Amino acid sequence: MARRSAYSQSYRGPWRRSTDSGRGFFSRLGLWLKRLLVLALLVGTLAVLGFVLFVAIPVNSIPERERVDASVFLDQGWGSAGDSAERQTYYYTPQGSSLPQGALVTPLRYSWFVNLEMPLDERRFADPEHMRRYRFIVDAQPSAANPDHLPVGFARHYDSALGQQVLDITCAACHSGEIHALKDGKVTAIRIDGGQAMHAFTSMQRGAFGPTLVASMVATWANPWKFDRFAEKVIGPRYPEGKTALRGELWDTIKAFATQGQNDPFRHLYPVTEGYGRTDALGRIANTVFGDHLKASNYQEATAPVSYPYVWNIWKFDWVQYNGSVSQPLARNIGEALGVGAVLRLTDPYGNPIPAEQRFDSSVIIENLNAIEHTLQKLTPPRWPEELLGAIDQPLAARGKVLFETHCQGCHGPHPADAAEQQATAPGKPWPGTQWKIEVIPVEHIGTDPSEANGFLSRRYDLSAAGLTREEVERVLRPQLTRQLARDARWYLKAVIDARIAEAQAPGNLPALLESYPDPDAQAEASIPQAAFQAIAAELGGAAALKPPADAPAWQCDLDYKTQRLLHAVSKGSTDIDIQLQGIDVASLSEGQGLNILGLMIKAKYFKDNHVSRARQQCLEGFGTLDLPQQIAGYKPRPLEGVWATPPFLHNGSVPNLYQMLLPPEQRSARFLVGNRMFDAKHVGYVSEPAAGNSEGFWFDTSIEGNHNSGHAFTATAQQLADAKADPAGHALPSGVIGPLLSDKERYAIIEYLKVHRDLPDTPTDFSPPDCTL
């Protein structure tokens, strides 16, 4: 028995081996399940920790919404009612954009945005109180154009490919301002239409709008109860049909947000924190258009955040943007639409160029851009509301007017073009005084932070991946350059004739030559009138009389300057065009060149597909203005009516108030708080010091490159001023110095005057935007 027992214990038949093997398998399976459970717990813990660190704590730490007891709308040509037709048109007319920027098949649907919940509770993400915390402007009540009570500039457009409405962000989101006035214990929000926004829309900092929006989508997708509530609202009566498809679409959009190249934190494309009220506009537009839409190698570091500029009267400027780089209204608006997410397909999913006949078809709604632009042409600068901000000291303002005209008006103007030049640059403007010439001041003269101006010139982009060739670019650009040359020569010819008559000189044969000179805009295809050019050159003394044109601003020109500019145009112009076109390399275009070329292509495609006549093209583009870029390392000194309502100051928002703009740079605040819209009427700017126990917002550090508050300095000595007077065209003052050291009394006098300053001439009373429907 003992032997049998030992035998039986040592014997392992097939059944026992199978049983032991099964036990081993289940043992290993249990071990793996335990490991998976531990891993799941670890992932869950990390997810919770991530939510706490990147969502919960930051959301709780963003500034509380500002207290507002009442709201008023200044009458800036749109009436004083919040629901006026012009105001609603500007606020909520879609322009064809989407989020994430330029999403082709995965845009954020409008119904999703209005129904998403916050990541950690059931509050609606788009709730007006939550949006106000981000410093978006939200009207007190919804309207017919804004039924879901979203912030100003949040609209929707129908995407026919999706069969759904998508969220559309318009120019009003960034170019609408608000200041808060405290009087008798009551806080009144004063709307500044066309002013500077205060939000941090493009920020990817923890707790900012974008990251929290993505967190809300992720939480909705991952949390079954949250998703069911969301799906029932989005799908409507057919719920629960379509839940599976909705979950897949939501996940695709989350991936699109997470994988958008320009927002990849590992690329470090935006090393300078933008904070409230700023964005690197041109850098972000270029990264969207050339990086997101074309190829990753086009992503460029953007280190120059700028304040959102105010937009009243910009339709009168011959050059816009801080660096004076764009001349045409439609070109400006297409670039803005592309920057905030209009779709532009340049390659197929594999990176190959799409067929030529399909290229440059975009989601930009040009007709809506035209409606917005014409609405803005009715917008006037805000007038200082004495009943809320205090009475004007009229004697002090009168003294300030003299100082302003002495020290400021030479640059800030405005400088209306004469009738001949207005017809050359904007022939669609028949109203006198509505074309203002804007000089761009070189950075070495003005001395302000050069990052934005220099980056615009130095960054290079490759458009060859879109199949674009130099020959194709030349076919589009040459007619523009030719027409401008012909226009310029015609204008300078008229200017020389007028100047000679004014100086009691005989105009010679020039009037007859002008009479026979062909009108460039009367021709469908512009050409250079060589015979007329040769006759004009001969009348002026021939090429031997040619000297390099002076570099003085046109409003300071004498007869000799006008003559030399005309002679240069007719003698050298066509050669200059050839040289300019030969220098184009589609694999290495500057930011201005690249955006200009794409804009021309988009417009040409739209005009061709919609059979738009030349006359209507000129109207839609804006007064017949040609789409030609300008590249100067400098900044424009824009006219200043209404500037009191647009703090902080300088192009990068580095100076908190007007008082500090008139101080020597070393006396300006090196660090100040941004995010509070309470207005300081004495110094004219936002309150930039934190209230007791409250430092929420963005601390602006002017020591960082891109944030410098240097330049525009009133610090000149008497000797420096004397030297400058002796050589007014030579900029004899040191770099960054523009005027004499001012006393405090003089500073406050200029500030008082800027509260009431008017840019003259006023828009004619019979002006109305042109009708482009013809």
C-alpha positions in Angstrom: 0.0 0.0 0.0 2.9 2.3 0.9 4.5 1.6 -2.5 1.2 2.2 -4.3 0.7 5.4 -2.4 4.2 6.6 -3.3 3.6 5.5 -6.9 0.3 7.2 -7.1 1.8 10.4 -5.7 4.7 10.3 -8.2 2.6 9.3 -11.2 1.5 12.2 -13.4 -0.9 11.1 -16.1 -2.3 13.3 -18.8 -5.2 14.5 -16.7 -3.1 15.7 -13.8 -0.7 17.5 -16.2 -3.6 19.2 -17.8 -5.0 20.3 -14.5 -1.7 21.7 -13.3 -1.3 23.5 -16.6 -4.8 25.0 -16.2 -4.0 26.2 -12.7 -0.8 27.8 -14.1 -2.7 29.6 -16.8 -5.3 31.0 -14.5 -2.6 31.9 -12.0 -0.8 33.9 -14.7 -4.1 35.4 -15.9 -4.9 36.5 -12.4 -1.5 38.1 -12.2 -1.9 40.0 -15.4 -5.4 41.1 -14.4 -4.0 42.4 -11.1 -1.3 44.2 -13.0 -3.9 45.7 -15.4 -6.0 46.7 -12.4 -3.0 48.4 -10.8 -2.2 50.1 -14.2 -5.8 51.2 -14.6 -5.8 52.6 -11.0 -2.5 54.4 -11.8 -3.8 55.8 -15.0 -7.0 56.9 -13.3 -5.0 58.5 -10.5 -2.8 60.3 -13.0 -5.9 61.4 -14.9 -7.5 62.8 -11.7 -4.2 64.4 -10.8 -4.0 65.9 -14.3 -7.5 67.3 -14.0 -6.7 68.8 -10.6 -3.4 70.3 -11.8 -4.5 71.4 -15.3 -8.2 72.0 -14.9 -9.6 72.2 -11.4 -7.0 74.4 -9.8 -6.4 76.7 -12.8 -10.1 77.2 -13.3 -10.5 78.2 -9.7 -7.6 80.5 -10.0 -8.6 82.5 -13.1 -10.0 85.9 -12.1 -13.5 86.1 -10.9 -15.9 87.9 -13.2 -15.7 91.6 -12.8 -18.5 93.3 -10.9 -20.8 95.3 -13.2 -23.9 97.1 -12.1 -24.9 98.6 -15.4 -23.9 98.7 -19.0 -24.0 101.6 -21.6 -23.3 101.7 -25.3 -21.7 104.9 -26.6 -23.1 106.1 -29.9 -20.3 105.5 -32.3 -22.5 105.8 -35.4 -24.4 102.6 -34.5 -26.8 104.1 -32.0 -26.9 103.6 -28.2 -29.0 100.4 -28.2 -27.2 97.1 -27.7 -29.5 95.4 -30.3 -29.0 98.1 -33.1 -28.8 96.6 -36.5 -25.2 97.6 -37.2 -24.0 96.4 -33.8 -25.6 93.0 -34.3 -24.2 92.7 -37.8 -20.7 93.4 -36.6 -20.9 91.2 -33.6 -22.5 88.0 -35.0 -22.0 87.9 -38.8 -19.9 84.7 -39.5 -16.8 84.9 -41.7 -16.2 81.2 -42.3 -13.8 80.3 -39.5 -13.8 77.2 -37.3 -12.2 75.7 -34.2 -9.7 74.1 -34.1 -8.2 76.5 -36.7 -8.9 75.4 -40.2 -10.4 72.0 -39.2 -11.5 70.3 -42.4 -13.7 67.5 -41.2 -13.5 67.8 -37.4 -14.6 71.3 -36.5 -16.3 72.1 -33.2 -20.0 72.0 -33.9 -22.0 75.0 -32.6 -24.5 72.7 -30.7 -21.6 71.1 -29.0 -20.2 74.3 -27.8 -23.4 75.6 -26.3 -24.2 72.3 -24.5 -20.8 71.2 -23.2 -20.5 71.0 -19.4 -17.5 72.0 -17.3 -15.0 69.1 -16.7 -15.8 68.5 -13.1 -19.5 69.5 -12.7 -22.7 70.1 -14.6 -22.3 73.8 -15.2 -22.4 74.8 -18.9 -19.0 75.7 -20.3 -20.6 78.5 -22.4 -22.5 80.0 -19.5 -22.3 83.8 -19.7 -20.9 84.0 -16.2 -18.1 81.6 -17.1 -17.3 83.3 -20.4 -17.1 86.7 -18.5 -14.4 85.3 -16.3 -12.2 84.8 -19.4 -12.8 88.5 -20.1 -15.0 87.9 -23.1 -17.8 90.5 -23.5 -21.2 89.0 -23.1 -24.3 91.2 -23.5 -26.9 91.3 -20.8 -29.5 89.5 -22.9 -29.5 87.1 -25.8 -30.7 88.5 -29.2 -32.1 87.2 -32.4 -28.6 87.1 -33.9 -27.2 85.6 -30.7 -30.0 83.3 -29.3 -27.7 81.2 -27.1 -26.2 84.2 -25.3 -22.6 83.7 -26.4 -19.8 86.3 -26.2 -19.5 89.1 -28.7 -17.8 87.6 -31.8 -19.0 84.1 -31.3 -21.2 83.2 -34.3 -22.1 80.1 -36.4 -22.1 79.2 -40.1 -23.6 76.1 -41.9 -21.0 73.6 -43.1 -22.7 71.8 -46.0 -20.2 68.9 -46.0 -21.1 68.1 -42.4 -24.8 69.2 -42.6 -24.3 71.0 -39.3 -23.7 74.5 -37.9 -20.1 75.0 -36.7 -18.8 77.6 -34.2 -17.5 80.6 -36.0 -15.2 83.2 -34.4 -15.4 86.7 -36.0 -13.3 89.8 -35.9 -15.6 91.4 -33.3 -14.3 88.9 -30.7 -10.9 90.6 -30.7 -11.9 94.1 -31.8 -14.6 95.0 -29.3 -13.6 96.6 -26.0 -15.0 97.6 -22.7 -13.9 99.9 -19.8 -15.4 100.0 -16.4 -16.1 103.3 -14.6 -16.7 103.5 -10.8 -19.0 106.4 -9.8 -21.0 106.8 -6.6 -20.3 103.2 -5.7 -21.7 101.9 -9.0 -19.7 100.1 -11.7 -20.7 100.9 -15.2 -19.4 98.9 -18.2 -18.8 101.2 -21.1 -18.8 99.4 -24.5 -16.1 100.5 -26.9 -17.1 99.2 -30.3 -14.1 98.5 -32.5 -11.8 98.7 -29.4 -9.3 96.3 -27.9 -10.5 93.0 -26.4 -9.2 92.0 -23.0 -9.5 88.2 -23.3 -6.7 85.6 -23.6 -8.4 83.6 -26.4 -5.2 82.1 -27.9 -3.5 81.3 -24.6 -2.6 77.7 -23.9 -1.8 78.3 -20.3 -3.4 76.0 -17.7 -6.9 77.2 -17.0 -7.2 79.3 -20.1 -10.2 79.1 -22.5 -8.6 76.7 -25.0 -7.3 74.0 -22.6 -10.4 74.1 -20.5 -12.6 73.7 -23.6 -10.6 70.6 -24.6 -10.9 69.3 -21.0 -14.6 69.7 -21.2 -14.8 67.7 -24.4 -12.5 65.0 -22.9 -14.6 64.7 -19.8 -17.8 64.6 -21.8 -16.4 61.8 -24.0 -15.1 59.8 -21.1 -17.9 60.2 -18.6 -21.0 58.1 -19.7 -23.4 60.2 -17.6 -22.0 63.5 -18.8 -22.0 62.2 -22.4 -25.7 61.0 -22.1 -26.8 64.5 -20.9 -24.7 66.1 -23.7 -26.0 63.7 -26.4 -29.7 64.2 -25.5 -29.3 67.9 -25.9 -27.3 67.8 -29.1 -29.3 65.0 -30.9 -32.7 66.2 -29.7 -36.0 64.3 -30.3 -34.2 61.4 -32.1 -32.1 60.6 -29.1 -30.7 58.0 -28.4 -30.2 57.4 -32.1 -26.9 58.6 -33.3 -25.1 58.4 -29.9 -22.3 56.2 -31.3 -21.7 58.4 -34.3 -21.7 61.5 -32.0 -19.1 59.9 -29.7 -16.9 59.2 -32.6 -17.2 62.7 -34.0 -16.4 64.2 -30.6 -13.3 62.0 -30.3 -12.1 63.1 -33.7 -12.5 66.7 -32.8 -10.6 66.2 -29.5 -7.8 64.6 -31.5 -7.8 67.5 -33.9 -7.4 70.0 -31.0 -4.7 67.8 -29.4 -2.7 67.3 -32.5 -2.8 70.8 -34.0 0.8 71.5 -34.8 1.1 75.1 -33.8 -0.3 74.4 -30.3 2.1 71.5 -29.7 3.8 72.5 -26.4 7.0 70.7 -27.5 7.4 73.0 -30.5 7.6 76.1 -28.2 6.3 78.3 -31.0 5.0 81.0 -28.6 7.7 81.5 -26.0 6.5 84.9 -24.9 3.4 84.6 -22.7 0.7 86.7 -24.4 -1.6 87.2 -21.4 -4.8 89.2 -21.6 -5.5 91.5 -24.5 -2.7 90.3 -26.8 -1.8 87.8 -29.4 1.0 87.3 -31.9 -1.4 88.0 -34.7 0.8 87.8 -37.8 2.9 84.9 -36.3 -0.2 82.9 -35.5 -1.8 83.6 -38.9 1.4 82.4 -40.7 1.6 79.3 -38.5 -2.0 78.5 -39.2 -1.9 79.1 -43.0 1.6 77.8 -43.8 2.1 75.3 -41.0 -1.3 73.8 -40.2 -2.6 74.0 -43.8 0.7 73.1 -45.7 3.7 71.6 -44.0 5.2 71.3 -40.5 8.6 72.7 -41.5 6.8 76.1 -42.0 6.1 76.5 -38.3 8.0 79.5 -37.0 8.7 80.7 -33.5 6.5 83.8 -32.9 7.9 86.1 -30.2 6.0 89.3 -30.7 2.6 89.5 -29.0 0.7 92.7 -29.9 -2.4 94.3 -28.5 -5.6 93.9 -30.5 -5.7 97.2 -32.5 -8.7 99.4 -32.5 -10.4 99.6 -35.9 -12.5 102.8 -36.3 -11.4 104.8 -39.3 -9.1 102.1 -40.6 -11.0 102.1 -43.9 -9.4 105.6 -44.5 -5.8 104.4 -44.0 -3.6 103.6 -47.0 -1.7 101.1 -44.9 -2.9 99.0 -42.0 -1.4 96.5 -39.5 1.1 97.8 -36.8 3.9 97.5 -39.3 2.0 99.2 -42.2 2.2 96.0 -44.3 -1.3 95.7 -45.9 -3.1 98.2 -48.1 -6.4 96.5 -49.2 -9.4 96.0 -46.9 -10.4 92.6 -48.3 -6.8 91.3 -48.2 -6.6 92.4 -44.6 -9.9 90.7 -43.7 -9.1 87.4 -45.6 -5.8 87.2 -43.7 -7.7 87.8 -40.4 -10.3 85.1 -41.3 -7.5 82.6 -42.1 -5.8 83.4 -38.9 -8.8 82.5 -36.7 -9.6 79.3 -38.5 -11.0 79.6 -42.0 -10.4 76.4 -44.0 -8.0 76.5 -46.8 -7.1 73.2 -48.5 -3.7 73.3 -50.1 -2.6 69.6 -50.2 -4.3 66.2 -50.2 -4.1 64.0 -47.0 -0.7 62.7 -48.2 0.9 66.1 -48.7 0.6 66.2 -52.5 -0.7 69.3 -54.2 -4.4 69.2 -55.0 -5.5 69.7 -58.7 -4.8 73.2 -59.8 -8.5 73.9 -60.6 -9.4 73.1 -57.0 -6.6 75.0 -55.2 -7.3 78.1 -53.1 -10.9 77.2 -52.5 -11.5 78.4 -48.9 -14.3 78.6 -46.4 -13.9 82.4 -46.2 -17.3 84.0 -46.7 -16.3 87.0 -48.8 -19.8 88.5 -49.0 -20.0 88.5 -45.2 -16.6 90.1 -44.9 -17.9 92.8 -47.2 -20.9 93.3 -44.9 -18.7 93.6 -41.8 -16.3 96.0 -43.5 -19.1 98.3 -44.6 -20.6 98.2 -41.1 -17.2 99.3 -39.7 -17.1 102.2 -42.2 -20.0 103.7 -40.3 -18.2 103.3 -37.0 -16.9 106.5 -35.4 -14.4 106.9 -32.6 -15.8 107.0 -29.0 -16.4 110.3 -27.3 -15.3 110.8 -23.7 -18.4 110.3 -21.5 -18.1 113.1 -19.0 -21.1 111.9 -17.0 -19.2 108.7 -16.2 -15.5 109.5 -16.4 -15.4 113.2 -15.3 -15.7 116.6 -16.9 -13.1 117.8 -19.3 -10.8 120.7 -18.1 -11.3 122.8 -21.2 -8.5 125.4 -20.5 -6.0 122.5 -19.8 -7.1 120.7 -23.0 -6.6 123.9 -25.0 -3.0 124.1 -23.7 -2.6 120.4 -24.6 -3.8 121.0 -28.1 -0.9 123.4 -28.8 1.5 120.8 -27.4 0.0 118.0 -29.4 0.2 120.0 -32.6 3.8 120.8 -31.8 5.1 117.4 -30.8 2.7 114.7 -32.0 0.7 115.7 -35.0 3.7 115.6 -37.4 3.7 111.8 -37.1 0.1 110.9 -36.0 -1.6 113.2 -38.5 -3.9 112.4 -40.0 -2.4 113.3 -43.4 -5.2 113.3 -46.0 -4.1 112.5 -49.6 -4.7 115.1 -52.2 -7.4 114.4 -54.8 -4.9 113.0 -57.4 -3.2 110.6 -55.1 -6.6 109.5 -53.7 -7.6 108.5 -57.2 -4.3 106.7 -57.7 -4.5 104.6 -54.6 -8.2 104.3 -53.9 -10.2 105.4 -57.0 -13.4 104.2 -55.5 -13.3 107.0 -52.9 -15.0 110.1 -54.3 -15.1 111.8 -50.9 -12.4 114.3 -50.2 -10.2 113.7 -47.1 -11.1 110.0 -46.8 -7.7 108.6 -47.9 -5.1 109.1 -45.1 -1.4 108.5 -45.7 0.3 106.5 -43.0 4.0 106.8 -42.6 5.9 103.8 -41.2 8.6 104.9 -38.7 11.7 102.7 -38.8 12.4 100.8 -35.5 15.8 102.5 -35.1 14.1 105.8 -35.0 11.0 105.1 -32.9 13.0 102.8 -30.6 10.1 100.5 -29.5 10.4 96.8 -29.2 11.5 95.6 -32.7 10.4 91.9 -32.4 7.2 92.2 -34.4 8.6 94.4 -37.2 11.8 92.3 -37.6 10.1 88.9 -37.3 7.7 89.9 -40.2 10.7 90.4 -42.4 13.0 87.6 -41.3 10.6 84.6 -41.1 10.6 82.5 -44.3 8.0 80.0 -45.6 7.9 77.4 -48.3 4.8 77.3 -50.5 6.2 74.9 -53.1 4.4 72.0 -51.4 1.1 73.5 -52.7 2.3 73.2 -56.2 2.9 76.9 -56.5 5.5 78.1 -59.0 7.2 81.4 -59.6 5.6 81.7 -63.0 2.1 81.2 -61.4 2.9 83.9 -58.9 4.1 86.2 -61.6 0.9 85.8 -63.5 -1.0 87.1 -60.5 1.4 89.7 -59.3 2.5 91.4 -62.5 -0.9 92.8 -63.4 -1.2 94.3 -59.9 2.3 95.9 -60.1 1.7 97.1 -63.6 -1.6 98.8 -62.7 0.0 100.4 -59.7 2.9 101.7 -61.8 0.5 103.2 -64.3 -1.6 104.7 -61.6 1.4 106.2 -59.8 2.7 107.8 -63.0 -0.7 109.2 -63.7 -0.9 110.6 -60.1 2.6 112.1 -60.1 2.0 113.6 -63.5 -1.2 115.3 -62.2 0.7 116.4 -59.0 3.6 117.9 -61.0 1.2 119.9 -63.2 -0.7 121.2 -60.1 2.5 122.1 -58.3 3.9 123.9 -61.3 0.7 125.9 -61.7 0.7 126.7 -58.0 4.3 127.9 -58.2 3.5 130.1 -61.2 5.6 127.9 -63.5 4.5 126.9 -67.0 3.4 123.3 -67.1 4.7 122.9 -70.6 3.3 120.0 -72.6 2.4 117.9 -69.5 -1.4 118.8 -69.5 -1.6 117.4 -73.0 0.3 114.3 -72.0 -2.1 113.8 -69.1 -5.1 114.2 -71.4 -3.7 111.4 -73.7 -2.6 109.1 -70.8 -4.8 106.0 -70.6 -6.8 105.3 -67.5 -5.3 102.1 -66.0 -8.6 101.2 -64.3 -10.5 101.4 -67.6 -8.6 98.5 -68.9 -9.4 94.9 -68.0 -5.8 94.0 -68.3 -3.4 96.8 -67.2 -0.5 97.6 -69.5 2.4 100.0 -69.3 1.9 102.9 -71.7 5.4 103.0 -73.0 4.9 105.7 -75.6 3.3 108.0 -73.0 6.1 107.2 -70.5 8.8 108.1 -73.0 7.0 111.4 -73.8 6.6 112.3 -70.1 10.3 111.5 -69.4 11.4 113.6 -72.4 9.3 116.5 -71.2 10.9 116.2 -67.7 14.4 116.3 -69.0 15.0 112.6 -69.8 16.7 109.9 -67.8 19.8 112.0 -67.4 17.8 114.2 -65.0 16.9 111.3 -62.8 18.1 111.4 -59.2 17.2 108.9 -56.5 13.7 110.0 -55.1 13.9 111.6 -51.7 12.7 109.5 -48.8 10.6 112.3 -47.2 7.0 111.6 -46.4 4.7 112.5 -49.3 2.9 115.2 -47.3 6.1 117.1 -47.0 7.0 116.9 -50.7 8.0 119.9 -52.9 7.9 120.2 -56.6 11.3 118.7 -57.1 10.4 115.6 -55.1 7.2 115.1 -57.1 9.1 115.5 -60.4 11.8 113.0 -59.4 9.1 110.5 -58.3 7.3 110.8 -61.6 10.6 110.6 -63.6 11.6 107.5 -61.6 8.2 105.9 -62.2 8.3 106.4 -66.0 12.0 105.7 -66.4 12.6 102.8 -64.0 9.2 101.4 -63.1 8.9 98.5 -65.5 12.5 97.5 -64.8 11.8 97.5 -61.1 8.8 95.3 -61.6 11.0 92.7 -63.5 13.6 92.8 -60.7 11.0 92.3 -58.0 9.3 89.4 -59.8 12.6 87.7 -60.6 13.5 87.8 -56.9 10.5 85.7 -55.9 11.4 82.2 -54.5 8.2 80.2 -53.7 10.3 78.0 -51.4 11.5 81.0 -49.3 8.8 83.7 -49.1 8.6 86.3 -46.4 5.5 86.4 -44.3 4.1 89.4 -46.2 4.8 87.9 -49.6 3.3 84.5 -48.6 0.1 86.0 -47.2 -0.2 88.4 -50.1 0.1 85.7 -52.7 -2.3 83.4 -51.0 -4.8 86.2 -50.6 -4.6 87.0 -54.3 -5.1 83.4 -55.2 -8.1 83.0 -52.9 -9.7 86.1 -54.3 -9.0 85.1 -57.9 -10.6 81.7 -57.4 -13.6 83.2 -55.7 -14.1 85.8 -58.4 -13.7 83.3 -61.2 -16.0 80.7 -59.7 -18.7 83.3 -59.0 -18.3 85.3 -62.3 -17.6 88.5 -60.5 -17.2 91.5 -62.8 -14.1 93.7 -62.5 -16.2 96.7 -61.2 -17.7 94.5 -58.5 -14.3 93.1 -57.7 -12.9 96.6 -57.1 -15.9 97.3 -54.8 -15.6 94.1 -52.8 -11.8 94.6 -52.4 -12.4 98.1 -51.1 -12.5 101.3 -53.1 -10.4 99.8 -56.0 -7.4 99.6 -53.7 -4.8 97.2 -55.1 -3.5 94.2 -53.0 0.2 95.0 -52.8 2.3 94.3 -49.7 4.8 96.7 -48.0 7.8 95.4 -46.0 9.4 98.0 -43.7 11.1 97.3 -40.4 9.0 99.8 -38.5 5.7 100.8 -37.0 2.9 103.1 -38.1 1.9 106.1 -35.9 -1.8 105.9 -36.4 -4.2 108.9 -35.9 -5.3 109.2 -32.3 -8.9 110.1 -32.0 -10.5 107.8 -29.4 -7.0 106.6 -28.2 -8.1 107.3 -24.6 -10.3 104.2 -24.7 -7.7 101.8 -25.9 -5.2 100.9 -23.1 -2.6 99.6 -22.7 -0.4 101.4 -25.2 2.4 100.8 -27.7 2.0 98.0 -30.2 2.8 95.3 -27.7 0.7 96.8 -24.8 3.8 97.4 -22.7 2.7 100.8 -21.3 -0.3 100.8 -19.0 -1.6 104.4 -19.5 -1.2 107.6 -21.5 0.7 109.3 -18.6 3.5 106.8 -18.8 3.6 107.1 -22.6 4.8 110.7 -22.0 7.4 109.7 -19.3 11.0 108.8 -20.0 11.0 105.0 -20.7 13.1 104.3 -17.6 10.3 105.8 -15.4 7.6 103.6 -16.9 6.3 100.5 -14.9 8.6 97.6 -15.4 5.9 95.2 -14.3 2.2 95.7 -14.0 -1.1 93.7 -13.8 -3.3 93.2 -16.8 -6.9 91.7 -16.6 -8.7 94.5 -14.7 -10.9 96.8 -16.8 -11.5 99.4 -14.1 -10.6 102.7 -15.7 -8.1 105.2 -14.3 -9.4 108.5 -15.7 -6.5 110.6 -14.4 -3.7 108.7 -16.0 -6.0 107.3 -18.8 -5.6 103.6 -18.7 -6.7 100.5 -16.8 -5.9 100.3 -13.1 -2.7 98.3 -13.2 -2.0 97.7 -9.5 -3.8 94.8 -7.8 -6.5 95.5 -5.3 -5.8 94.5 -1.7 -5.6 90.7 -1.4 -6.3 90.2 -5.2 -3.5 89.8 -7.7 -5.4 87.6 -10.2 -4.6 88.3 -13.9 -1.4 88.5 -15.9 1.7 90.2 -14.7 3.2 92.0 -17.7 7.0 91.9 -17.5 8.7 94.5 -19.7 12.2 93.0 -19.3 11.3 90.1 -21.6 12.2 90.4 -25.3 9.0 91.2 -27.2 7.6 93.0 -24.1 10.0 95.9 -24.0 8.5 99.3 -23.2 11.4 101.3 -24.7 11.2 104.1 -27.3 8.7 106.8 -28.1 10.6 108.9 -25.6 10.2 112.6 -24.8 13.7 113.1 -23.4 15.6 115.2 -26.0 17.9 117.9 -24.8 17.9 121.5 -26.2 21.0 120.7 -28.3 19.5 117.5 -29.8 16.4 119.4 -30.7 18.5 122.1 -32.4 20.4 119.5 -34.4 17.1 117.9 -35.4 15.6 121.2 -36.6 18.7 121.8 -38.7 18.2 118.4 -40.4 14.5 117.5 -40.2 14.8 114.6 -42.7 17.8 113.1 -41.1 16.2 112.0 -37.8 19.1 113.6 -35.8 17.6 112.7 -32.5 19.0 109.6 -30.7 17.2 106.3 -31.4 13.9 106.1 -29.6 13.8 109.9 -28.8 11.0 111.8 -30.4 10.6 115.0 -28.5 11.7 117.2 -25.6 11.5 116.3 -21.9 8.0 117.3 -20.8 7.0 118.7 -17.4 4.2 117.0 -15.5 1.9 119.9 -16.3 2.6 119.5 -20.0 1.9 115.7 -19.8 -1.4 116.2 -18.1 -2.3 118.9 -20.7 -1.7 116.5 -23.6 -3.7 113.8 -21.9 -6.6 116.1 -21.3 -6.5 117.1 -24.9 -6.4 113.5 -26.1 -9.8 113.0 -24.4 -11.4 115.4 -26.9 -9.0 115.2 -29.9 -10.6 114.9 -33.3 -9.0 113.5 -36.4 -10.0 115.9 -39.2 -11.5 116.1 -41.7 -14.5 114.3 -40.5 -16.2 111.7 -42.7 -18.5 113.7 -45.1 -22.1 113.8 -43.9 -23.3 112.3 -47.2 -20.9 109.3 -47.0 -22.4 105.8 -47.2 -20.6 102.6 -47.9 -20.6 101.6 -51.5 -23.2 99.1 -52.8 -21.3 96.0 -54.0 -24.3 94.0 -55.1 -24.3 95.5 -58.6 
